[in-house]
């Protein structure tokens, strides 16, 4: 799920039985592509100790600030 008004990736979930097949990466790539059509930088918030945070980091997202108990991560549109 994305918020196209705010430029954020709101949620990306894969059922446990389907993990490890690249589905999450594909979902995130599609969400990023949709958001980068409108924004130069996109963001999300997640638990800093979660598996999701580790995945986002591997996909090029960077922590930019703390938002309560979560971290805000940001990714910039790749140069073309």
PDB file with SEQRES, HELIX, SHEET and CRYST1 records, atoms N, CA, C and O in Angstrom:
SEQRES   1 A   80  UNK UNK UNK UNK UNK UNK UNK UNK UNK UNK UNK UNK UNK          
SEQRES   2 A   80  UNK UNK UNK UNK UNK UNK UNK UNK UNK UNK UNK UNK UNK          
SEQRES   3 A   80  UNK UNK UNK UNK UNK UNK UNK UNK UNK UNK UNK UNK UNK          
SEQRES   4 A   80  UNK UNK UNK UNK UNK UNK UNK UNK UNK UNK UNK UNK UNK          
SEQRES   5 A   80  UNK UNK UNK UNK UNK UNK UNK UNK UNK UNK UNK UNK UNK          
SEQRES   6 A   80  UNK UNK UNK UNK UNK UNK UNK UNK UNK UNK UNK UNK UNK          
SEQRES   7 A   80  UNK UNK                                                      
HELIX    1 AA1 UNK A   16  UNK A   18  5                                   3    
HELIX    2 AA2 UNK A   23  UNK A   36  1                                  14    
HELIX    3 AA3 UNK A   51  UNK A   58  1                                   8    
SHEET    1 AA1 5 UNK A   2  UNK A   3  0                                        
SHEET    2 AA1 5 UNK A   8  UNK A   9 -1                                        
SHEET    3 AA1 5 UNK A  41  UNK A  47  1                                        
SHEET    4 AA1 5 UNK A  70  UNK A  76 -1                                        
SHEET    5 AA1 5 UNK A  62  UNK A  67 -1                                        
CRYST1    1.000    1.000    1.000  90.00  90.00  90.00 P 1           1          
ATOM      1  N   UNK A   1       0.850  -1.171   0.000  1.00  0.00           N  
ATOM      2  CA  UNK A   1       0.000   0.000   0.000  1.00  0.00           C  
ATOM      3  C   UNK A   1       0.894   1.232   0.000  1.00  0.00           C  
ATOM      4  O   UNK A   1       1.889   1.304   0.722  1.00  0.00           O  
ATOM      5  N   UNK A   2       0.514   2.196  -0.827  1.00  0.00           N  
ATOM      6  CA  UNK A   2       1.239   3.461  -0.848  1.00  0.00           C  
ATOM      7  C   UNK A   2       0.277   4.591  -0.567  1.00  0.00           C  
ATOM      8  O   UNK A   2      -0.935   4.452  -0.735  1.00  0.00           O  
ATOM      9  N   UNK A   3       0.821   5.700  -0.141  1.00  0.00           N  
ATOM     10  CA  UNK A   3       0.060   6.928  -0.002  1.00  0.00           C  
ATOM     11  C   UNK A   3       0.617   7.885  -1.057  1.00  0.00           C  
ATOM     12  O   UNK A   3       1.634   8.543  -0.837  1.00  0.00           O  
ATOM     13  N   UNK A   4      -0.055   7.953  -2.192  1.00  0.00           N  
ATOM     14  CA  UNK A   4       0.421   8.749  -3.324  1.00  0.00           C  
ATOM     15  C   UNK A   4       0.323  10.244  -3.064  1.00  0.00           C  
ATOM     16  O   UNK A   4       0.954  11.034  -3.766  1.00  0.00           O  
ATOM     17  N   UNK A   5      -0.449  10.641  -2.078  1.00  0.00           N  
ATOM     18  CA  UNK A   5      -0.548  12.070  -1.723  1.00  0.00           C  
ATOM     19  C   UNK A   5       0.651  12.506  -0.881  1.00  0.00           C  
ATOM     20  O   UNK A   5       1.131  13.632  -1.006  1.00  0.00           O  
ATOM     21  N   UNK A   6       1.127  11.602  -0.024  1.00  0.00           N  
ATOM     22  CA  UNK A   6       2.198  11.915   0.921  1.00  0.00           C  
ATOM     23  C   UNK A   6       3.574  11.427   0.452  1.00  0.00           C  
ATOM     24  O   UNK A   6       4.599  11.862   0.977  1.00  0.00           O  
ATOM     25  N   UNK A   7       3.595  10.535  -0.525  1.00  0.00           N  
ATOM     26  CA  UNK A   7       4.860   9.990  -0.996  1.00  0.00           C  
ATOM     27  C   UNK A   7       5.433   8.918  -0.093  1.00  0.00           C  
ATOM     28  O   UNK A   7       6.649   8.802   0.061  1.00  0.00           O  
ATOM     29  N   UNK A   8       4.533   8.124   0.511  1.00  0.00           N  
ATOM     30  CA  UNK A   8       5.032   7.119   1.452  1.00  0.00           C  
ATOM     31  C   UNK A   8       4.603   5.706   1.075  1.00  0.00           C  
ATOM     32  O   UNK A   8       3.546   5.475   0.489  1.00  0.00           O  
ATOM     33  N   UNK A   9       5.464   4.789   1.436  1.00  0.00           N  
ATOM     34  CA  UNK A   9       5.154   3.367   1.372  1.00  0.00           C  
ATOM     35  C   UNK A   9       4.533   3.045   2.721  1.00  0.00           C  
ATOM     36  O   UNK A   9       5.201   3.119   3.752  1.00  0.00           O  
ATOM     37  N   UNK A  10       3.265   2.689   2.713  1.00  0.00           N  
ATOM     38  CA  UNK A  10       2.533   2.514   3.956  1.00  0.00           C  
ATOM     39  C   UNK A  10       2.633   1.087   4.478  1.00  0.00           C  
ATOM     40  O   UNK A  10       2.776   0.883   5.683  1.00  0.00           O  
ATOM     41  N   UNK A  11       2.559   0.091   3.590  1.00  0.00           N  
ATOM     42  CA  UNK A  11       2.595  -1.296   4.044  1.00  0.00           C  
ATOM     43  C   UNK A  11       2.949  -2.218   2.886  1.00  0.00           C  
ATOM     44  O   UNK A  11       2.535  -1.998   1.748  1.00  0.00           O  
ATOM     45  N   UNK A  12       3.715  -3.242   3.195  1.00  0.00           N  
ATOM     46  CA  UNK A  12       4.034  -4.299   2.237  1.00  0.00           C  
ATOM     47  C   UNK A  12       4.173  -5.588   3.032  1.00  0.00           C  
ATOM     48  O   UNK A  12       5.096  -5.731   3.834  1.00  0.00           O  
ATOM     49  N   UNK A  13       3.270  -6.515   2.815  1.00  0.00           N  
ATOM     50  CA  UNK A  13       3.274  -7.754   3.589  1.00  0.00           C  
ATOM     51  C   UNK A  13       3.226  -8.964   2.660  1.00  0.00           C  
ATOM     52  O   UNK A  13       2.581  -8.939   1.611  1.00  0.00           O  
ATOM     53  N   UNK A  14       3.915 -10.012   3.066  1.00  0.00           N  
ATOM     54  CA  UNK A  14       3.899 -11.287   2.349  1.00  0.00           C  
ATOM     55  C   UNK A  14       3.529 -12.359   3.371  1.00  0.00           C  
ATOM     56  O   UNK A  14       4.082 -12.394   4.470  1.00  0.00           O  
ATOM     57  N   UNK A  15       2.609 -13.216   3.010  1.00  0.00           N  
ATOM     58  CA  UNK A  15       2.242 -14.306   3.912  1.00  0.00           C  
ATOM     59  C   UNK A  15       3.467 -15.176   4.189  1.00  0.00           C  
ATOM     60  O   UNK A  15       4.272 -15.417   3.290  1.00  0.00           O  
ATOM     61  N   UNK A  16       3.612 -15.652   5.433  1.00  0.00           N  
ATOM     62  CA  UNK A  16       4.804 -16.430   5.800  1.00  0.00           C  
ATOM     63  C   UNK A  16       5.112 -17.594   4.854  1.00  0.00           C  
ATOM     64  O   UNK A  16       6.282 -17.863   4.583  1.00  0.00           O  
ATOM     65  N   UNK A  17       4.119 -18.270   4.361  1.00  0.00           N  
ATOM     66  CA  UNK A  17       4.348 -19.404   3.472  1.00  0.00           C  
ATOM     67  C   UNK A  17       4.921 -19.027   2.116  1.00  0.00           C  
ATOM     68  O   UNK A  17       5.367 -19.893   1.364  1.00  0.00           O  
ATOM     69  N   UNK A  18       4.909 -17.738   1.801  1.00  0.00           N  
ATOM     70  CA  UNK A  18       5.400 -17.263   0.509  1.00  0.00           C  
ATOM     71  C   UNK A  18       6.683 -16.439   0.631  1.00  0.00           C  
ATOM     72  O   UNK A  18       7.171 -15.899  -0.361  1.00  0.00           O  
ATOM     73  N   UNK A  19       7.228 -16.342   1.844  1.00  0.00           N  
ATOM     74  CA  UNK A  19       8.457 -15.575   2.039  1.00  0.00           C  
ATOM     75  C   UNK A  19       9.632 -16.251   1.343  1.00  0.00           C  
ATOM     76  O   UNK A  19       9.631 -17.462   1.124  1.00  0.00           O  
ATOM     77  N   UNK A  20      10.632 -15.444   1.000  1.00  0.00           N  
ATOM     78  CA  UNK A  20      11.844 -15.968   0.395  1.00  0.00           C  
ATOM     79  C   UNK A  20      11.750 -16.247  -1.092  1.00  0.00           C  
ATOM     80  O   UNK A  20      12.651 -16.859  -1.665  1.00  0.00           O  
ATOM     81  N   UNK A  21      10.663 -15.804  -1.732  1.00  0.00           N  
ATOM     82  CA  UNK A  21      10.474 -16.046  -3.167  1.00  0.00           C  
ATOM     83  C   UNK A  21      10.642 -14.773  -3.999  1.00  0.00           C  
ATOM     84  O   UNK A  21      10.447 -14.795  -5.214  1.00  0.00           O  
ATOM     85  N   UNK A  22      11.001 -13.669  -3.351  1.00  0.00           N  
ATOM     86  CA  UNK A  22      11.165 -12.414  -4.077  1.00  0.00           C  
ATOM     87  C   UNK A  22       9.894 -11.609  -4.228  1.00  0.00           C  
ATOM     88  O   UNK A  22       9.894 -10.563  -4.877  1.00  0.00           O  
ATOM     89  N   UNK A  23       8.810 -12.082  -3.636  1.00  0.00           N  
ATOM     90  CA  UNK A  23       7.528 -11.387  -3.764  1.00  0.00           C  
ATOM     91  C   UNK A  23       7.575 -10.026  -3.071  1.00  0.00           C  
ATOM     92  O   UNK A  23       7.098  -9.031  -3.618  1.00  0.00           O  
ATOM     93  N   UNK A  24       8.147  -9.982  -1.870  1.00  0.00           N  
ATOM     94  CA  UNK A  24       8.245  -8.720  -1.130  1.00  0.00           C  
ATOM     95  C   UNK A  24       9.073  -7.695  -1.890  1.00  0.00           C  
ATOM     96  O   UNK A  24       8.687  -6.532  -1.998  1.00  0.00           O  
ATOM     97  N   UNK A  25      10.207  -8.128  -2.413  1.00  0.00           N  
ATOM     98  CA  UNK A  25      11.068  -7.221  -3.202  1.00  0.00           C  
ATOM     99  C   UNK A  25      10.307  -6.697  -4.416  1.00  0.00           C  
ATOM    100  O   UNK A  25      10.407  -5.517  -4.752  1.00  0.00           O  
ATOM    101  N   UNK A  26       9.545  -7.573  -5.074  1.00  0.00           N  
ATOM    102  CA  UNK A  26       8.779  -7.155  -6.256  1.00  0.00           C  
ATOM    103  C   UNK A  26       7.690  -6.156  -5.870  1.00  0.00           C  
ATOM    104  O   UNK A  26       7.476  -5.166  -6.569  1.00  0.00           O  
ATOM    105  N   UNK A  27       7.003  -6.418  -4.757  1.00  0.00           N  
ATOM    106  CA  UNK A  27       5.965  -5.486  -4.296  1.00  0.00           C  
ATOM    107  C   UNK A  27       6.561  -4.115  -3.983  1.00  0.00           C  
ATOM    108  O   UNK A  27       6.011  -3.082  -4.364  1.00  0.00           O  
ATOM    109  N   UNK A  28       7.691  -4.125  -3.287  1.00  0.00           N  
ATOM    110  CA  UNK A  28       8.338  -2.867  -2.910  1.00  0.00           C  
ATOM    111  C   UNK A  28       8.822  -2.137  -4.154  1.00  0.00           C  
ATOM    112  O   UNK A  28       8.690  -0.915  -4.235  1.00  0.00           O  
ATOM    113  N   UNK A  29       9.377  -2.852  -5.121  1.00  0.00           N  
ATOM    114  CA  UNK A  29       9.836  -2.218  -6.365  1.00  0.00           C  
ATOM    115  C   UNK A  29       8.682  -1.551  -7.102  1.00  0.00           C  
ATOM    116  O   UNK A  29       8.842  -0.451  -7.631  1.00  0.00           O  
ATOM    117  N   UNK A  30       7.534  -2.194  -7.143  1.00  0.00           N  
ATOM    118  CA  UNK A  30       6.368  -1.597  -7.812  1.00  0.00           C  
ATOM    119  C   UNK A  30       5.862  -0.369  -7.048  1.00  0.00           C  
ATOM    120  O   UNK A  30       5.480   0.633  -7.653  1.00  0.00           O  
ATOM    121  N   UNK A  31       5.865  -0.459  -5.722  1.00  0.00           N  
ATOM    122  CA  UNK A  31       5.440   0.683  -4.910  1.00  0.00           C  
ATOM    123  C   UNK A  31       6.393   1.855  -5.113  1.00  0.00           C  
ATOM    124  O   UNK A  31       5.954   2.993  -5.281  1.00  0.00           O  
ATOM    125  N   UNK A  32       7.703   1.580  -5.098  1.00  0.00           N  
ATOM    126  CA  UNK A  32       8.694   2.636  -5.317  1.00  0.00           C  
ATOM    127  C   UNK A  32       8.496   3.290  -6.684  1.00  0.00           C  
ATOM    128  O   UNK A  32       8.515   4.516  -6.796  1.00  0.00           O  
ATOM    129  N   UNK A  33       8.306   2.476  -7.721  1.00  0.00           N  
ATOM    130  CA  UNK A  33       8.137   3.011  -9.074  1.00  0.00           C  
ATOM    131  C   UNK A  33       6.935   3.946  -9.141  1.00  0.00           C  
ATOM    132  O   UNK A  33       7.009   5.015  -9.746  1.00  0.00           O  
ATOM    133  N   UNK A  34       5.838   3.546  -8.522  1.00  0.00           N  
ATOM    134  CA  UNK A  34       4.637   4.388  -8.528  1.00  0.00           C  
ATOM    135  C   UNK A  34       4.890   5.703  -7.794  1.00  0.00           C  
ATOM    136  O   UNK A  34       4.467   6.763  -8.254  1.00  0.00           O  
ATOM    137  N   UNK A  35       5.575   5.636  -6.662  1.00  0.00           N  
ATOM    138  CA  UNK A  35       5.841   6.850  -5.891  1.00  0.00           C  
ATOM    139  C   UNK A  35       6.860   7.749  -6.582  1.00  0.00           C  
ATOM    140  O   UNK A  35       6.730   8.972  -6.545  1.00  0.00           O  
ATOM    141  N   UNK A  36       7.874   7.152  -7.214  1.00  0.00           N  
ATOM    142  CA  UNK A  36       8.889   7.959  -7.899  1.00  0.00           C  
ATOM    143  C   UNK A  36       8.339   8.655  -9.138  1.00  0.00           C  
ATOM    144  O   UNK A  36       8.989   9.554  -9.670  1.00  0.00           O  
ATOM    145  N   UNK A  37       7.167   8.265  -9.608  1.00  0.00           N  
ATOM    146  CA  UNK A  37       6.526   9.000 -10.698  1.00  0.00           C  
ATOM    147  C   UNK A  37       6.138  10.403 -10.249  1.00  0.00           C  
ATOM    148  O   UNK A  37       6.014  11.307 -11.075  1.00  0.00           O  
ATOM    149  N   UNK A  38       5.945  10.591  -8.940  1.00  0.00           N  
ATOM    150  CA  UNK A  38       5.476  11.878  -8.406  1.00  0.00           C  
ATOM    151  C   UNK A  38       6.452  12.564  -7.463  1.00  0.00           C  
ATOM    152  O   UNK A  38       6.355  13.773  -7.248  1.00  0.00           O  
ATOM    153  N   UNK A  39       7.398  11.805  -6.894  1.00  0.00           N  
ATOM    154  CA  UNK A  39       8.263  12.354  -5.853  1.00  0.00           C  
ATOM    155  C   UNK A  39       9.725  12.024  -6.127  1.00  0.00           C  
ATOM    156  O   UNK A  39      10.039  10.961  -6.663  1.00  0.00           O  
ATOM    157  N   UNK A  40      10.621  12.942  -5.754  1.00  0.00           N  
ATOM    158  CA  UNK A  40      12.061  12.688  -5.851  1.00  0.00           C  
ATOM    159  C   UNK A  40      12.571  11.874  -4.672  1.00  0.00           C  
ATOM    160  O   UNK A  40      13.555  11.144  -4.792  1.00  0.00           O  
ATOM    161  N   UNK A  41      11.899  12.000  -3.530  1.00  0.00           N  
ATOM    162  CA  UNK A  41      12.257  11.249  -2.324  1.00  0.00           C  
ATOM    163  C   UNK A  41      10.978  10.684  -1.728  1.00  0.00           C  
ATOM    164  O   UNK A  41       9.963  11.374  -1.631  1.00  0.00           O  
ATOM    165  N   UNK A  42      11.043   9.418  -1.332  1.00  0.00           N  
ATOM    166  CA  UNK A  42       9.885   8.753  -0.734  1.00  0.00           C  
ATOM    167  C   UNK A  42      10.266   8.265   0.658  1.00  0.00           C  
ATOM    168  O   UNK A  42      11.451   8.163   0.976  1.00  0.00           O  
ATOM    169  N   UNK A  43       9.276   7.964   1.485  1.00  0.00           N  
ATOM    170  CA  UNK A  43       9.568   7.618   2.873  1.00  0.00           C  
ATOM    171  C   UNK A  43       8.645   6.521   3.389  1.00  0.00           C  
ATOM    172  O   UNK A  43       7.621   6.202   2.785  1.00  0.00           O  
ATOM    173  N   UNK A  44       9.043   5.958   4.522  1.00  0.00           N  
ATOM    174  CA  UNK A  44       8.236   4.997   5.264  1.00  0.00           C  
ATOM    175  C   UNK A  44       8.662   5.057   6.719  1.00  0.00           C  
ATOM    176  O   UNK A  44       9.710   5.612   7.049  1.00  0.00           O  
ATOM    177  N   UNK A  45       7.846   4.487   7.578  1.00  0.00           N  
ATOM    178  CA  UNK A  45       8.200   4.361   8.990  1.00  0.00           C  
ATOM    179  C   UNK A  45       8.044   2.903   9.389  1.00  0.00           C  
ATOM    180  O   UNK A  45       7.095   2.235   8.977  1.00  0.00           O  
ATOM    181  N   UNK A  46       8.984   2.413  10.195  1.00  0.00           N  
ATOM    182  CA  UNK A  46       8.951   1.027  10.643  1.00  0.00           C  
ATOM    183  C   UNK A  46       9.729   0.876  11.941  1.00  0.00           C  
ATOM    184  O   UNK A  46      10.462   1.777  12.348  1.00  0.00           O  
ATOM    185  N   UNK A  47       9.563  -0.259  12.578  1.00  0.00           N  
ATOM    186  CA  UNK A  47      10.307  -0.582  13.797  1.00  0.00           C  
ATOM    187  C   UNK A  47      11.774  -0.770  13.412  1.00  0.00           C  
ATOM    188  O   UNK A  47      12.073  -1.537  12.496  1.00  0.00           O  
ATOM    189  N   UNK A  48      12.685  -0.090  14.089  1.00  0.00           N  
ATOM    190  CA  UNK A  48      14.096  -0.182  13.705  1.00  0.00           C  
ATOM    191  C   UNK A  48      14.707  -1.573  13.867  1.00  0.00           C  
ATOM    192  O   UNK A  48      15.727  -1.873  13.246  1.00  0.00           O  
ATOM    193  N   UNK A  49      14.099  -2.420  14.689  1.00  0.00           N  
ATOM    194  CA  UNK A  49      14.635  -3.756  14.928  1.00  0.00           C  
ATOM    195  C   UNK A  49      13.904  -4.848  14.153  1.00  0.00           C  
ATOM    196  O   UNK A  49      14.109  -6.035  14.405  1.00  0.00           O  
ATOM    197  N   UNK A  50      13.060  -4.450  13.220  1.00  0.00           N  
ATOM    198  CA  UNK A  50      12.248  -5.430  12.491  1.00  0.00           C  
ATOM    199  C   UNK A  50      12.985  -6.025  11.295  1.00  0.00           C  
ATOM    200  O   UNK A  50      13.956  -5.457  10.795  1.00  0.00           O  
ATOM    201  N   UNK A  51      12.504  -7.173  10.854  1.00  0.00           N  
ATOM    202  CA  UNK A  51      13.018  -7.760   9.619  1.00  0.00           C  
ATOM    203  C   UNK A  51      12.750  -6.828   8.447  1.00  0.00           C  
ATOM    204  O   UNK A  51      13.550  -6.737   7.516  1.00  0.00           O  
ATOM    205  N   UNK A  52      11.611  -6.137   8.502  1.00  0.00           N  
ATOM    206  CA  UNK A  52      11.273  -5.197   7.434  1.00  0.00           C  
ATOM    207  C   UNK A  52      12.334  -4.108   7.315  1.00  0.00           C  
ATOM    208  O   UNK A  52      12.750  -3.769   6.207  1.00  0.00           O  
ATOM    209  N   UNK A  53      12.773  -3.562   8.439  1.00  0.00           N  
ATOM    210  CA  UNK A  53      13.788  -2.507   8.413  1.00  0.00           C  
ATOM    211  C   UNK A  53      15.076  -3.018   7.769  1.00  0.00           C  
ATOM    212  O   UNK A  53      15.718  -2.300   7.003  1.00  0.00           O  
ATOM    213  N   UNK A  54      15.446  -4.242   8.077  1.00  0.00           N  
ATOM    214  CA  UNK A  54      16.655  -4.817   7.465  1.00  0.00           C  
ATOM    215  C   UNK A  54      16.476  -4.984   5.955  1.00  0.00           C  
ATOM    216  O   UNK A  54      17.402  -4.722   5.188  1.00  0.00           O  
ATOM    217  N   UNK A  55      15.292  -5.418   5.529  1.00  0.00           N  
ATOM    218  CA  UNK A  55      15.024  -5.565   4.096  1.00  0.00           C  
ATOM    219  C   UNK A  55      15.076  -4.206   3.398  1.00  0.00           C  
ATOM    220  O   UNK A  55      15.725  -4.060   2.363  1.00  0.00           O  
ATOM    221  N   UNK A  56      14.395  -3.222   3.963  1.00  0.00           N  
ATOM    222  CA  UNK A  56      14.407  -1.894   3.341  1.00  0.00           C  
ATOM    223  C   UNK A  56      15.836  -1.360   3.231  1.00  0.00           C  
ATOM    224  O   UNK A  56      16.205  -0.770   2.216  1.00  0.00           O  
ATOM    225  N   UNK A  57      16.624  -1.565   4.262  1.00  0.00           N  
ATOM    226  CA  UNK A  57      18.017  -1.112   4.227  1.00  0.00           C  
ATOM    227  C   UNK A  57      18.770  -1.789   3.073  1.00  0.00           C  
ATOM    228  O   UNK A  57      19.512  -1.130   2.345  1.00  0.00           O  
ATOM    229  N   UNK A  58      18.581  -3.085   2.908  1.00  0.00           N  
ATOM    230  CA  UNK A  58      19.233  -3.808   1.804  1.00  0.00           C  
ATOM    231  C   UNK A  58      18.761  -3.285   0.444  1.00  0.00           C  
ATOM    232  O   UNK A  58      19.492  -3.369  -0.542  1.00  0.00           O  
ATOM    233  N   UNK A  59      17.547  -2.750   0.393  1.00  0.00           N  
ATOM    234  CA  UNK A  59      16.992  -2.238  -0.860  1.00  0.00           C  
ATOM    235  C   UNK A  59      17.319  -0.762  -1.094  1.00  0.00           C  
ATOM    236  O   UNK A  59      16.797  -0.143  -2.022  1.00  0.00           O  
ATOM    237  N   UNK A  60      18.188  -0.202  -0.245  1.00  0.00           N  
ATOM    238  CA  UNK A  60      18.658   1.157  -0.480  1.00  0.00           C  
ATOM    239  C   UNK A  60      17.984   2.247   0.326  1.00  0.00           C  
ATOM    240  O   UNK A  60      18.292   3.424   0.141  1.00  0.00           O  
ATOM    241  N   UNK A  61      17.073   1.886   1.215  1.00  0.00           N  
ATOM    242  CA  UNK A  61      16.435   2.873   2.083  1.00  0.00           C  
ATOM    243  C   UNK A  61      17.395   3.234   3.207  1.00  0.00           C  
ATOM    244  O   UNK A  61      18.151   2.383   3.676  1.00  0.00           O  
ATOM    245  N   UNK A  62      17.371   4.490   3.642  1.00  0.00           N  
ATOM    246  CA  UNK A  62      18.256   4.957   4.707  1.00  0.00           C  
ATOM    247  C   UNK A  62      17.440   5.615   5.817  1.00  0.00           C  
ATOM    248  O   UNK A  62      16.508   6.376   5.556  1.00  0.00           O  
ATOM    249  N   UNK A  63      17.809   5.305   7.060  1.00  0.00           N  
ATOM    250  CA  UNK A  63      17.160   5.930   8.215  1.00  0.00           C  
ATOM    251  C   UNK A  63      17.533   7.405   8.240  1.00  0.00           C  
ATOM    252  O   UNK A  63      18.704   7.766   8.122  1.00  0.00           O  
ATOM    253  N   UNK A  64      16.515   8.256   8.396  1.00  0.00           N  
ATOM    254  CA  UNK A  64      16.774   9.695   8.424  1.00  0.00           C  
ATOM    255  C   UNK A  64      16.374  10.343   9.742  1.00  0.00           C  
ATOM    256  O   UNK A  64      16.860  11.424  10.072  1.00  0.00           O  
ATOM    257  N   UNK A  65      15.490   9.691  10.500  1.00  0.00           N  
ATOM    258  CA  UNK A  65      15.098  10.248  11.800  1.00  0.00           C  
ATOM    259  C   UNK A  65      14.303   9.221  12.585  1.00  0.00           C  
ATOM    260  O   UNK A  65      13.859   8.210  12.041  1.00  0.00           O  
ATOM    261  N   UNK A  66      14.132   9.491  13.855  1.00  0.00           N  
ATOM    262  CA  UNK A  66      13.301   8.659  14.723  1.00  0.00           C  
ATOM    263  C   UNK A  66      11.916   9.279  14.780  1.00  0.00           C  
ATOM    264  O   UNK A  66      11.772  10.496  14.897  1.00  0.00           O  
ATOM    265  N   UNK A  67      10.903   8.434  14.698  1.00  0.00           N  
ATOM    266  CA  UNK A  67       9.508   8.894  14.770  1.00  0.00           C  
ATOM    267  C   UNK A  67       8.830   8.108  15.890  1.00  0.00           C  
ATOM    268  O   UNK A  67       8.210   7.073  15.646  1.00  0.00           O  
ATOM    269  N   UNK A  68       8.952   8.610  17.124  1.00  0.00           N  
ATOM    270  CA  UNK A  68       8.449   7.856  18.278  1.00  0.00           C  
ATOM    271  C   UNK A  68       9.315   6.636  18.471  1.00  0.00           C  
ATOM    272  O   UNK A  68      10.534   6.753  18.597  1.00  0.00           O  
ATOM    273  N   UNK A  69       8.702   5.458  18.497  1.00  0.00           N  
ATOM    274  CA  UNK A  69       9.479   4.224  18.646  1.00  0.00           C  
ATOM    275  C   UNK A  69       9.914   3.659  17.293  1.00  0.00           C  
ATOM    276  O   UNK A  69      10.655   2.677  17.245  1.00  0.00           O  
ATOM    277  N   UNK A  70       9.465   4.266  16.203  1.00  0.00           N  
ATOM    278  CA  UNK A  70       9.828   3.833  14.861  1.00  0.00           C  
ATOM    279  C   UNK A  70      10.930   4.717  14.286  1.00  0.00           C  
ATOM    280  O   UNK A  70      11.281   5.757  14.842  1.00  0.00           O  
ATOM    281  N   UNK A  71      11.459   4.267  13.157  1.00  0.00           N  
ATOM    282  CA  UNK A  71      12.391   5.099  12.409  1.00  0.00           C  
ATOM    283  C   UNK A  71      11.724   5.494  11.091  1.00  0.00           C  
ATOM    284  O   UNK A  71      10.923   4.749  10.526  1.00  0.00           O  
ATOM    285  N   UNK A  72      12.074   6.664  10.633  1.00  0.00           N  
ATOM    286  CA  UNK A  72      11.632   7.094   9.311  1.00  0.00           C  
ATOM    287  C   UNK A  72      12.786   6.808   8.365  1.00  0.00           C  
ATOM    288  O   UNK A  72      13.926   7.212   8.599  1.00  0.00           O  
ATOM    289  N   UNK A  73      12.462   6.106   7.299  1.00  0.00           N  
ATOM    290  CA  UNK A  73      13.455   5.783   6.287  1.00  0.00           C  
ATOM    291  C   UNK A  73      13.087   6.521   5.001  1.00  0.00           C  
ATOM    292  O   UNK A  73      11.917   6.798   4.736  1.00  0.00           O  
ATOM    293  N   UNK A  74      14.097   6.824   4.226  1.00  0.00           N  
ATOM    294  CA  UNK A  74      13.877   7.577   2.999  1.00  0.00           C  
ATOM    295  C   UNK A  74      14.688   6.935   1.872  1.00  0.00           C  
ATOM    296  O   UNK A  74      15.748   6.348   2.086  1.00  0.00           O  
ATOM    297  N   UNK A  75      14.148   7.070   0.685  1.00  0.00           N  
ATOM    298  CA  UNK A  75      14.879   6.621  -0.501  1.00  0.00           C  
ATOM    299  C   UNK A  75      14.703   7.686  -1.576  1.00  0.00           C  
ATOM    300  O   UNK A  75      13.600   8.187  -1.795  1.00  0.00           O  
ATOM    301  N   UNK A  76      15.802   8.024  -2.244  1.00  0.00           N  
ATOM    302  CA  UNK A  76      15.780   9.024  -3.301  1.00  0.00           C  
ATOM    303  C   UNK A  76      15.664   8.335  -4.659  1.00  0.00           C  
ATOM    304  O   UNK A  76      16.159   7.227  -4.867  1.00  0.00           O  
ATOM    305  N   UNK A  77      14.998   9.025  -5.564  1.00  0.00           N  
ATOM    306  CA  UNK A  77      14.863   8.509  -6.923  1.00  0.00           C  
ATOM    307  C   UNK A  77      16.241   8.307  -7.527  1.00  0.00           C  
ATOM    308  O   UNK A  77      17.081   9.205  -7.463  1.00  0.00           O  
ATOM    309  N   UNK A  78      16.486   7.144  -8.111  1.00  0.00           N  
ATOM    310  CA  UNK A  78      17.790   6.924  -8.743  1.00  0.00           C  
ATOM    311  C   UNK A  78      17.999   7.907  -9.908  1.00  0.00           C  
ATOM    312  O   UNK A  78      17.051   8.262 -10.608  1.00  0.00           O  
ATOM    313  N   UNK A  79      19.229   8.330 -10.099  1.00  0.00           N  
ATOM    314  CA  UNK A  79      19.549   9.203 -11.226  1.00  0.00           C  
ATOM    315  C   UNK A  79      19.354   8.424 -12.516  1.00  0.00           C  
ATOM    316  O   UNK A  79      19.685   7.241 -12.609  1.00  0.00           O  
ATOM    317  N   UNK A  80      18.811   9.113 -13.503  1.00  0.00           N  
ATOM    318  CA  UNK A  80      18.592   8.408 -14.781  1.00  0.00           C  
ATOM    319  C   UNK A  80      19.629   8.752 -15.802  1.00  0.00           C  
ATOM    320  O   UNK A  80      19.585   8.244 -16.922  1.00  0.00           O  
TER     321      UNK A  80                                                      
END                                                                             
